[in-house]
């Protein structure tokens, strides 16, 4: 991921704090939960004191009634503490789930509004890991880590204060070992954070391999590359394991904190026993003191665990915030057609020069100039890599032009919001992408508010209704992931129906009839001719037989226009690239 965050606790906490804006709508529940947490922690501090008092009462021969009264008070405190903890947990669960849902929704909304230049440099599996794995790391941390930290700080500070009141000298003796444990926890925590981030990165890469392999499983099997993919995945998971083992070395060092705690408690009891024998302390006070020591020791050890969780959380937060920092396209999700931006269909490329952001050193289009009149059918032909699909991407404002201009009806494309342009365009591609739902959902993707009659009419115009109505569930037939249940020609006609429903002013056909059998191509071509009628159409084609009737054919080579004219004009040029391509296709 681009960009780096300084690896220190202060900057890490600042990064984590940015995510707490998602908690604001539930702040009152969170604050109430913290209040219950404080009450629960405070009540737990009463427990050792009352136990010590009961021991002293027994030693001094107090009445059973007085001892029982103290015992009853102790029971009430325990019940109150349980109730505080119960309601605190319920509140924190609600806050956590709602907050994480908000983060997921906001991150997804942000991702789908990022420009195409972002997705051209990222892998889908990596992004999916960010939404799933990194947010999952926040699940137990976004409220519980902070809550545990506050609770432990309260118990430690309150416990030390009560220990000081009981015996100042014995408290100083007890705390002598704390600085060493704190330094061990700090340095181990930093290492754990570093290796946690590495492990998360390797997990994202391994998820990418799984996702890409399963999406392309036909290719994997066709090329008998099961062993190769196994090797790739094994290598990444081994990296995850090795990183986890290194992290475990530092987690294991936390064991010395536990050793220090028990040594401290043993020394406290020894020192306290000496003080009792010298008449400087009561047995009940030592009893309370030892329990407080246990409380404090347990919470110091717990803080090491909280610190480790905090480092993992900060690592996940940093990864997510890098995504949130990516600039988004200006998309109006509630766009209402504006007459000011209505298109008539005239398109002009005025000395356009273009390089993809990820390949600035490669010029894809070089001083491209052409014009399309409203309602014309213009074909783009040429060898692979000539820049045909790039022109389609620029029309859809997937990328911004830095050199030259693209004009719509004489107005610079920069004057049009991306939503206004795209809402009046439709594209039908060779590699049709269908969502895994029903035929109805896929056609309606062109206009989600369309009525069923409009869906059927679009399917009829696309020559798709005959095969759709032959299915038992008709429009509600599930197409499977990427439309796997349908043939190539059927998928293509569903895509055309989607474009028909959109009723675009400008139509882009990118290799829309290639890779089809003769019958499917005939049906698809008929549907396309109906769709192109009365619309400005830009047809990208390798199969030149499909563009003979175009109003004009533009021939591209190496990012430049080398010829343009009608089929008959171009075929008459014996030295032209179009004639060479035609002869090559029809003689093979």
C-alpha positions as CSV (number, residue, x, y, z in Angstrom):
1,X,0.0,0.0,0.0
2,X,1.3,3.5,-0.8
3,X,2.3,5.8,2.0
4,X,3.8,5.0,5.4
5,X,2.9,5.7,9.0
6,X,5.5,6.3,11.5
7,X,6.0,3.3,13.7
8,X,5.7,4.9,17.1
9,X,2.9,4.6,19.7
10,X,1.8,8.3,19.5
11,X,1.3,8.3,15.7
12,X,-0.3,4.8,15.9
13,X,-2.8,6.0,18.5
14,X,-3.6,9.1,16.4
15,X,-4.3,6.8,13.5
16,X,-6.5,4.6,15.6
17,X,-8.4,7.7,17.0
18,X,-9.4,8.6,13.4
19,X,-11.6,5.4,13.4
20,X,-13.5,6.5,16.5
21,X,-15.4,9.0,14.4
22,X,-17.6,6.0,13.4
23,X,-18.4,5.5,17.1
24,X,-19.9,9.0,17.5
25,X,-23.5,8.0,16.8
26,X,-23.3,5.5,19.6
27,X,-21.2,7.7,21.9
28,X,-23.8,7.9,24.7
29,X,-24.0,4.1,24.9
30,X,-20.2,3.9,24.9
31,X,-19.9,6.5,27.7
32,X,-22.6,4.7,29.7
33,X,-20.6,1.5,29.2
34,X,-17.4,3.2,30.5
35,X,-19.3,4.5,33.5
36,X,-20.5,1.0,34.3
37,X,-16.9,-0.2,33.8
38,X,-15.6,2.3,36.3
39,X,-18.2,1.3,38.8
40,X,-17.4,-2.4,38.3
41,X,-13.6,-1.7,38.7
42,X,-14.2,0.5,41.8
43,X,-16.4,-2.2,43.4
44,X,-13.7,-4.8,42.8
45,X,-11.2,-2.6,44.8
46,X,-13.5,-3.0,47.9
47,X,-13.2,-6.7,47.8
48,X,-9.6,-7.1,49.3
49,X,-10.2,-4.5,51.9
50,X,-13.4,-6.2,53.2
51,X,-11.7,-9.6,53.2
52,X,-8.8,-8.2,55.3
53,X,-11.2,-6.6,57.7
54,X,-13.0,-10.0,58.2
55,X,-9.6,-11.6,58.9
56,X,-8.8,-8.9,61.5
57,X,-12.3,-9.3,63.1
58,X,-11.7,-13.0,63.5
59,X,-8.2,-12.4,65.0
60,X,-9.6,-9.9,67.5
61,X,-12.5,-12.1,68.5
62,X,-15.3,-9.8,67.1
63,X,-18.9,-10.9,67.3
64,X,-20.3,-13.3,64.6
65,X,-23.0,-10.7,63.8
66,X,-20.4,-8.1,62.9
67,X,-18.4,-10.5,60.8
68,X,-21.6,-11.6,59.0
69,X,-22.6,-8.0,58.4
70,X,-19.2,-7.4,56.6
71,X,-19.7,-10.7,54.7
72,X,-23.2,-9.6,53.6
73,X,-21.8,-6.2,52.4
74,X,-19.1,-8.2,50.5
75,X,-21.8,-10.3,48.8
76,X,-23.8,-7.2,47.8
77,X,-20.7,-5.7,46.2
78,X,-20.0,-8.9,44.3
79,X,-23.6,-8.9,42.9
80,X,-23.4,-5.2,42.0
81,X,-20.1,-5.8,40.2
82,X,-21.7,-8.7,38.2
83,X,-24.6,-6.5,37.2
84,X,-22.3,-3.6,36.2
85,X,-20.2,-6.0,34.1
86,X,-23.3,-7.6,32.5
87,X,-24.8,-4.3,31.3
88,X,-21.4,-2.9,30.3
89,X,-20.8,-6.0,28.1
90,X,-24.2,-5.7,26.4
91,X,-23.6,-2.0,25.7
92,X,-20.1,-2.6,24.3
93,X,-21.3,-5.4,22.1
94,X,-24.0,-3.1,20.6
95,X,-21.5,-0.3,20.1
96,X,-18.9,-2.6,18.6
97,X,-21.2,-4.3,16.1
98,X,-22.8,-1.0,15.0
99,X,-19.4,0.8,14.7
100,X,-17.9,-2.0,12.7
101,X,-20.9,-2.1,10.4
102,X,-20.4,1.7,9.8
103,X,-16.7,1.2,9.1
104,X,-17.5,-1.6,6.6
105,X,-20.2,0.4,4.9
106,X,-18.1,3.5,4.7
107,X,-15.0,1.6,3.4
108,X,-17.1,-0.2,0.8
109,X,-18.7,3.1,-0.3
110,X,-15.3,4.6,-0.5
111,X,-13.8,1.7,-2.5
112,X,-16.5,1.7,-5.2
113,X,-16.0,5.5,-5.6
114,X,-12.3,5.2,-6.2
115,X,-11.1,5.9,-9.8
116,X,-10.1,3.2,-12.2
117,X,-6.5,4.3,-11.9
118,X,-6.6,3.0,-8.3
119,X,-8.0,-0.5,-9.3
120,X,-5.5,-0.8,-12.1
121,X,-2.7,-0.9,-9.5
122,X,-4.5,-3.2,-6.9
123,X,-5.5,-6.8,-6.7
124,X,-9.0,-7.7,-5.7
125,X,-7.9,-10.3,-3.1
126,X,-5.8,-7.7,-1.3
127,X,-8.7,-5.3,-1.1
128,X,-11.1,-8.0,0.0
129,X,-8.6,-8.9,2.8
130,X,-8.7,-5.3,3.9
131,X,-12.5,-5.3,4.3
132,X,-12.5,-8.7,6.0
133,X,-9.3,-9.5,7.8
134,X,-8.3,-6.0,9.0
135,X,-11.8,-5.1,10.1
136,X,-12.1,-8.4,11.9
137,X,-9.0,-7.4,13.9
138,X,-10.9,-4.4,15.1
139,X,-13.8,-6.5,16.3
140,X,-12.7,-7.2,19.8
141,X,-10.5,-4.1,20.1
142,X,-12.5,-1.0,19.1
143,X,-14.3,-0.9,22.5
144,X,-12.9,-3.8,24.6
145,X,-9.3,-2.8,24.3
146,X,-10.0,0.7,25.4
147,X,-12.3,-0.5,28.1
148,X,-9.8,-3.1,29.4
149,X,-7.0,-0.4,29.4
150,X,-9.1,2.0,31.5
151,X,-10.2,-0.7,33.8
152,X,-6.7,-2.0,34.4
153,X,-5.4,1.6,34.9
154,X,-8.1,2.3,37.5
155,X,-7.4,-1.0,39.4
156,X,-3.7,-0.4,39.3
157,X,-3.9,3.3,40.4
158,X,-6.7,2.6,43.0
159,X,-4.9,-0.5,44.3
160,X,-1.6,1.2,44.7
161,X,-3.3,4.1,46.5
162,X,-5.0,1.7,49.0
163,X,-1.7,-0.2,49.4
164,X,0.0,3.1,50.2
165,X,-2.6,3.8,52.9
166,X,-2.1,0.3,54.3
167,X,1.7,0.4,54.3
168,X,3.9,2.9,52.5
169,X,7.1,1.0,53.0
170,X,5.8,-2.3,51.9
171,X,4.2,-0.7,48.8
172,X,7.6,0.8,47.7
173,X,9.2,-2.6,48.3
174,X,6.5,-4.2,46.1
175,X,6.7,-1.7,43.2
176,X,10.5,-2.0,42.8
177,X,10.1,-4.7,40.2
178,X,7.5,-2.8,38.1
179,X,9.9,-0.7,35.9
180,X,11.6,-3.7,34.5
181,X,8.3,-5.4,33.6
182,X,7.1,-2.2,32.0
183,X,10.2,-1.9,29.8
184,X,9.9,-5.6,28.8
185,X,6.2,-5.1,27.9
186,X,7.0,-1.9,25.9
187,X,9.8,-3.3,23.7
188,X,8.0,-6.7,23.2
189,X,4.8,-4.9,22.2
190,X,6.6,-2.8,19.5
191,X,8.1,-6.0,18.0
192,X,4.7,-7.7,18.2
193,X,3.1,-4.8,16.3
194,X,5.8,-4.9,13.6
195,X,5.4,-8.6,13.0
196,X,1.6,-8.4,13.2
197,X,1.6,-5.9,10.3
198,X,3.8,-8.2,8.3
199,X,1.6,-11.1,9.0
200,X,-1.5,-9.2,7.9
201,X,0.2,-8.2,4.7
202,X,1.1,-11.9,3.9
203,X,-2.4,-13.0,4.8
204,X,-3.8,-10.4,2.3
205,X,-1.4,-11.8,-0.4
206,X,-2.4,-15.4,0.3
207,X,-6.1,-14.5,0.1
208,X,-5.4,-12.9,-3.2
209,X,-4.0,-16.2,-4.5
210,X,-7.0,-18.1,-3.3
211,X,-9.5,-15.6,-4.9
212,X,-7.7,-15.5,-8.2
213,X,-7.2,-19.2,-8.4
214,X,-10.9,-20.0,-7.6
215,X,-12.1,-17.4,-10.1
216,X,-9.8,-18.8,-12.8
217,X,-10.2,-22.5,-11.8
218,X,-11.0,-23.5,-15.4
219,X,-7.6,-22.2,-16.5
220,X,-5.8,-23.8,-13.6
221,X,-7.2,-27.2,-14.5
222,X,-6.9,-26.7,-18.2
223,X,-3.2,-25.9,-17.8
224,X,-2.7,-28.6,-15.1
225,X,-1.3,-26.0,-12.8
226,X,-2.7,-27.3,-9.5
227,X,0.8,-28.0,-8.3
228,X,2.0,-24.6,-9.3
229,X,-0.9,-22.9,-7.4
230,X,-0.3,-25.1,-4.4
231,X,3.3,-24.0,-4.4
232,X,2.4,-20.3,-4.6
233,X,-0.1,-20.6,-1.8
234,X,2.2,-22.7,0.4
235,X,5.0,-20.2,0.0
236,X,2.7,-17.3,1.2
237,X,1.3,-19.3,4.1
238,X,4.8,-20.3,5.1
239,X,5.7,-16.6,5.3
240,X,2.6,-16.0,7.5
241,X,3.7,-18.9,9.7
242,X,7.4,-17.7,9.9
243,X,6.2,-14.2,10.8
244,X,3.8,-15.5,13.4
245,X,6.6,-17.6,14.9
246,X,8.9,-14.5,15.2
247,X,6.0,-12.6,16.8
248,X,5.4,-15.6,19.1
249,X,9.0,-15.2,20.4
250,X,8.2,-11.8,21.7
251,X,4.8,-12.9,23.0
252,X,6.6,-15.7,24.9
253,X,8.8,-13.1,26.5
254,X,5.7,-11.9,28.4
255,X,6.2,-15.1,30.5
256,X,9.0,-13.3,32.4
257,X,6.4,-10.7,33.5
258,X,4.4,-13.5,35.2
259,X,7.6,-14.7,36.8
260,X,8.4,-11.3,38.1
261,X,4.8,-10.9,39.4
262,X,5.0,-14.1,41.5
263,X,8.5,-13.3,42.8
264,X,7.2,-9.9,43.8
265,X,4.2,-11.5,45.7
266,X,6.5,-14.0,47.4
267,X,8.8,-11.2,48.6
268,X,5.8,-9.2,49.7
269,X,4.5,-12.0,51.9
270,X,8.0,-12.6,53.3
271,X,8.4,-8.9,54.1
272,X,4.9,-8.6,55.5
273,X,5.4,-11.7,57.8
274,X,8.5,-9.9,59.2
275,X,6.5,-6.8,59.8
276,X,3.7,-8.7,61.6
277,X,6.3,-10.4,63.8
278,X,7.6,-7.0,64.7
279,X,4.1,-5.6,65.4
280,X,4.2,-3.2,62.5
281,X,1.2,-4.7,60.6
282,X,-2.0,-6.7,61.3
283,X,-2.5,-10.1,59.6
284,X,-5.7,-8.8,57.9
285,X,-3.8,-5.8,56.5
286,X,-1.2,-8.2,55.0
287,X,-4.0,-10.4,53.7
288,X,-5.6,-7.4,51.9
289,X,-2.2,-6.2,50.8
290,X,-1.4,-9.5,49.1
291,X,-4.7,-9.6,47.3
292,X,-4.2,-6.0,46.1
293,X,-0.7,-7.1,45.0
294,X,-2.3,-9.9,43.0
295,X,-4.9,-7.5,41.5
296,X,-2.2,-5.1,40.5
297,X,0.1,-7.8,39.2
298,X,-2.7,-9.4,37.2
299,X,-3.6,-6.1,35.7
300,X,0.0,-5.2,34.8
301,X,0.3,-8.6,33.1
302,X,-3.1,-7.9,31.5
303,X,-1.9,-4.5,30.2
304,X,0.9,-6.3,28.3
305,X,-1.8,-8.3,26.6
306,X,-3.9,-5.2,26.0
307,X,-0.8,-3.5,24.6
308,X,-0.3,-6.4,22.2
309,X,-3.9,-6.2,21.1
310,X,-3.5,-2.5,20.7
311,X,-0.5,-2.9,18.4
312,X,-2.5,-5.3,16.2
313,X,-5.4,-2.9,16.1
314,X,-3.2,0.0,15.2
315,X,-1.7,-2.0,12.4
316,X,-5.1,-2.9,11.0
317,X,-6.3,0.7,11.4
318,X,-3.3,2.1,9.5
319,X,-4.0,-0.3,6.6
320,X,-7.6,0.8,6.5
321,X,-6.8,4.5,6.8
322,X,-4.5,4.2,3.8
323,X,-7.5,3.2,1.8
324,X,-9.6,6.0,3.2
325,X,-6.9,8.5,2.3
326,X,-7.1,7.5,-1.4
327,X,-8.9,10.3,-3.3
328,X,-12.3,9.4,-4.7
329,X,-14.1,10.3,-7.9
330,X,-16.8,13.0,-7.6
331,X,-19.9,10.7,-8.0
332,X,-23.4,11.9,-7.3
333,X,-25.2,8.9,-6.0
334,X,-28.6,10.6,-6.1
335,X,-28.1,12.1,-9.5
336,X,-31.2,13.5,-11.3
337,X,-30.8,14.1,-15.0
338,X,-30.0,17.7,-15.7
339,X,-31.0,19.3,-19.0
340,X,-27.8,21.3,-18.8
341,X,-25.7,18.1,-19.3
342,X,-28.0,16.4,-21.8
343,X,-26.0,14.9,-24.6
344,X,-26.9,15.0,-28.3
345,X,-24.2,12.6,-29.3
346,X,-21.4,14.6,-30.9
347,X,-18.0,13.5,-29.8
348,X,-14.6,15.1,-30.6
349,X,-11.1,14.0,-29.7
350,X,-8.9,17.1,-30.1
351,X,-5.2,16.2,-30.1
352,X,-5.5,13.7,-27.3
353,X,-2.3,12.3,-25.9
354,X,-2.6,9.8,-23.0
355,X,-0.6,7.5,-20.7
356,X,-2.0,5.3,-18.0
357,X,-1.1,6.6,-14.4
358,X,0.6,3.2,-13.7
359,X,2.7,3.4,-16.9
360,X,3.6,7.0,-17.4
361,X,6.5,6.1,-19.6
362,X,4.3,4.4,-22.2
363,X,2.3,6.7,-24.4
364,X,-0.9,4.8,-25.4
365,X,-2.5,7.5,-27.5
366,X,-0.5,10.0,-29.6
367,X,-2.1,13.1,-30.9
368,X,-5.4,11.4,-31.6
369,X,-8.0,13.6,-33.5
370,X,-11.4,12.6,-34.8
371,X,-15.0,13.6,-34.6
372,X,-18.3,11.7,-34.5
373,X,-21.6,13.3,-35.5
374,X,-24.8,12.5,-33.6
375,X,-26.3,9.1,-34.6
376,X,-23.2,8.0,-36.5
377,X,-21.7,4.5,-36.2
378,X,-18.0,4.8,-36.0
379,X,-15.7,1.7,-35.9
380,X,-12.3,1.5,-34.3
381,X,-10.0,-1.2,-35.7
382,X,-6.4,-2.0,-35.5
383,X,-4.0,-4.5,-34.0
384,X,-4.0,-5.3,-30.2
385,X,-2.5,-2.5,-28.1
386,X,-3.3,0.1,-30.7
387,X,-5.3,2.1,-28.1
388,X,-8.9,1.2,-29.1
389,X,-10.2,0.3,-25.6
390,X,-8.3,3.2,-24.1
391,X,-10.5,5.6,-26.2
392,X,-13.6,3.9,-24.7
393,X,-12.2,4.3,-21.2
394,X,-11.6,8.0,-21.8
395,X,-15.1,8.5,-23.1
396,X,-16.5,7.0,-19.9
397,X,-14.1,9.3,-17.8
398,X,-12.4,6.3,-16.2
399,X,-9.3,8.4,-16.6
400,X,-8.7,12.1,-17.1
401,X,-6.9,13.5,-20.2
402,X,-3.9,15.6,-19.4
403,X,-2.9,16.5,-22.9
404,X,-5.6,17.5,-25.5
405,X,-9.3,17.6,-25.0
406,X,-12.4,15.4,-25.4
407,X,-15.5,17.3,-26.3
408,X,-19.2,16.4,-26.1
409,X,-21.4,18.5,-28.2
410,X,-18.6,21.1,-28.4
411,X,-18.1,21.2,-24.6
412,X,-15.0,20.0,-22.8
413,X,-15.5,16.7,-21.0
414,X,-14.1,18.4,-17.8
415,X,-17.2,20.5,-17.7
416,X,-19.4,17.4,-17.3
417,X,-19.8,15.5,-14.0
418,X,-18.7,11.9,-14.5
419,X,-22.2,10.8,-13.3
420,X,-23.9,13.0,-16.0
421,X,-21.8,11.5,-18.8
422,X,-22.0,7.8,-17.7
423,X,-25.7,8.0,-17.1
424,X,-26.2,8.7,-20.8
425,X,-23.8,6.0,-22.0
426,X,-23.8,2.2,-22.1
427,X,-21.1,-0.3,-22.9
428,X,-21.3,-3.9,-24.1
429,X,-18.0,-5.7,-23.8
430,X,-16.6,-9.0,-25.1
431,X,-16.0,-10.4,-21.6
432,X,-19.5,-9.9,-20.3
433,X,-19.7,-9.6,-16.5
434,X,-23.0,-10.9,-15.1
435,X,-23.6,-10.8,-11.3
436,X,-24.4,-14.0,-9.7
437,X,-28.1,-13.3,-9.1
438,X,-31.1,-13.6,-11.5
439,X,-31.6,-12.6,-15.1
440,X,-34.0,-10.0,-13.8
441,X,-31.4,-8.4,-11.5
442,X,-28.8,-8.4,-14.3
443,X,-31.0,-6.7,-16.9
444,X,-32.4,-4.2,-14.3
445,X,-28.8,-3.2,-13.5
446,X,-29.1,-0.9,-16.5
447,X,-32.0,0.9,-14.6
448,X,-32.9,-0.5,-11.2
449,X,-36.3,1.2,-11.1
450,X,-37.6,-0.3,-14.3
451,X,-40.9,-2.2,-14.4
452,X,-41.2,-5.8,-15.5
453,X,-42.8,-4.8,-18.8
454,X,-39.8,-2.7,-19.6
455,X,-37.4,-5.6,-18.7
456,X,-39.3,-7.9,-21.0
457,X,-39.3,-5.3,-23.8
458,X,-35.5,-4.8,-23.4
459,X,-35.0,-8.6,-23.5
460,X,-37.2,-8.8,-26.7
461,X,-35.1,-6.1,-28.4
462,X,-31.9,-7.9,-27.4
463,X,-33.2,-11.2,-28.9
464,X,-33.0,-12.7,-25.4
465,X,-36.6,-13.2,-24.5
466,X,-37.0,-16.5,-26.4
467,X,-34.4,-18.3,-24.4
468,X,-35.4,-16.5,-21.1
469,X,-39.0,-17.6,-21.3
470,X,-37.9,-21.2,-22.0
471,X,-36.4,-21.4,-18.5
472,X,-38.8,-22.5,-15.8
473,X,-38.2,-19.4,-13.7
474,X,-37.9,-17.0,-16.7
475,X,-36.6,-13.7,-15.4
476,X,-36.0,-15.1,-12.0
477,X,-33.5,-17.7,-13.3
478,X,-30.3,-17.7,-11.4
479,X,-27.3,-17.2,-13.8
480,X,-24.6,-18.4,-11.4
481,X,-21.3,-16.6,-10.6
482,X,-20.3,-14.5,-13.6
483,X,-23.2,-16.0,-15.6
484,X,-21.7,-19.5,-15.7
485,X,-25.1,-21.1,-16.2
486,X,-25.6,-19.3,-19.5
487,X,-23.9,-19.7,-22.9
488,X,-21.6,-17.0,-24.3
489,X,-24.3,-15.8,-26.7
490,X,-26.9,-15.7,-24.0
491,X,-24.7,-13.7,-21.6
492,X,-24.0,-11.3,-24.4
493,X,-27.7,-10.8,-25.1
494,X,-28.4,-10.2,-21.4
495,X,-25.7,-7.5,-21.5
496,X,-27.4,-6.0,-24.6
497,X,-30.8,-6.0,-22.9
498,X,-29.1,-4.2,-19.9
499,X,-27.9,-1.6,-22.4
500,X,-31.3,-1.3,-24.1
501,X,-33.0,-0.7,-20.8
502,X,-30.5,2.1,-20.1
503,X,-31.6,3.9,-23.3
504,X,-28.2,5.5,-23.8
505,X,-27.4,8.4,-26.1
506,X,-23.9,7.1,-26.7
507,X,-23.2,3.4,-27.1
508,X,-19.8,1.7,-26.8
509,X,-19.4,-1.9,-28.2
510,X,-16.0,-3.4,-27.2
511,X,-15.5,-6.6,-29.2
512,X,-19.2,-7.4,-28.5
513,X,-19.5,-10.2,-31.1
514,X,-16.1,-12.0,-30.9
515,X,-15.7,-15.5,-29.6
516,X,-19.3,-16.5,-30.5
517,X,-20.5,-19.3,-32.8
518,X,-22.2,-18.3,-36.1
519,X,-25.8,-18.6,-34.8
520,X,-25.1,-16.7,-31.6
521,X,-23.2,-14.0,-33.5
522,X,-26.2,-13.6,-35.9
523,X,-28.6,-13.1,-33.0
524,X,-26.3,-10.8,-31.1
525,X,-25.5,-8.8,-34.3
526,X,-29.2,-8.3,-35.0
527,X,-29.7,-7.2,-31.4
528,X,-26.8,-4.7,-31.7
529,X,-28.2,-3.2,-34.9
530,X,-31.5,-2.5,-33.2
531,X,-29.6,-1.0,-30.2
532,X,-27.4,1.2,-32.4
533,X,-30.3,2.6,-34.4
534,X,-30.6,6.4,-33.7
535,X,-27.7,6.5,-31.3
536,X,-24.1,7.6,-31.5
537,X,-22.2,4.3,-31.6
538,X,-18.5,3.5,-31.1
539,X,-17.7,0.0,-32.2
540,X,-14.4,-1.6,-31.3
541,X,-13.8,-4.7,-33.4
542,X,-11.1,-7.2,-34.4
543,X,-13.5,-9.0,-36.8
544,X,-13.7,-6.6,-39.6
545,X,-16.7,-8.2,-41.3
546,X,-18.9,-6.8,-38.4
547,X,-18.0,-3.2,-39.2
548,X,-18.3,-3.0,-43.0
549,X,-21.5,-1.0,-42.8
550,X,-20.1,1.6,-40.3
551,X,-20.4,5.3,-41.3
552,X,-16.7,5.6,-40.8
553,X,-13.9,3.3,-39.8
554,X,-10.9,4.7,-37.9
555,X,-7.8,2.6,-38.1
556,X,-5.4,2.9,-35.2
557,X,-1.8,1.6,-34.9
558,X,0.6,2.2,-32.1
559,X,-1.6,4.9,-30.5
560,X,-2.0,6.9,-33.7
561,X,-4.8,7.2,-36.4
562,X,-3.2,5.9,-39.6
563,X,-6.4,5.8,-41.8
564,X,-10.0,6.6,-41.7
565,X,-12.9,6.3,-44.1
566,X,-15.7,4.0,-45.2
567,X,-15.0,0.3,-45.8
568,X,-15.0,0.8,-49.6
569,X,-12.6,3.8,-49.3
570,X,-10.2,1.9,-47.1
571,X,-10.2,-1.3,-49.0
572,X,-9.3,0.6,-52.1
573,X,-6.0,1.7,-50.5
574,X,-3.7,-1.2,-51.4
575,X,-1.0,0.1,-49.1
576,X,-3.2,0.7,-46.2
577,X,-3.2,-1.1,-42.9
578,X,-7.0,-1.8,-43.1
579,X,-6.6,-3.7,-46.4
580,X,-3.7,-5.7,-44.9
581,X,-5.8,-6.6,-41.8
582,X,-8.8,-7.5,-44.1
583,X,-6.7,-9.8,-46.3
584,X,-5.1,-11.4,-43.3
585,X,-8.5,-12.2,-41.7
586,X,-10.2,-13.5,-44.9
587,X,-7.2,-15.6,-46.1
588,X,-6.9,-17.6,-42.8
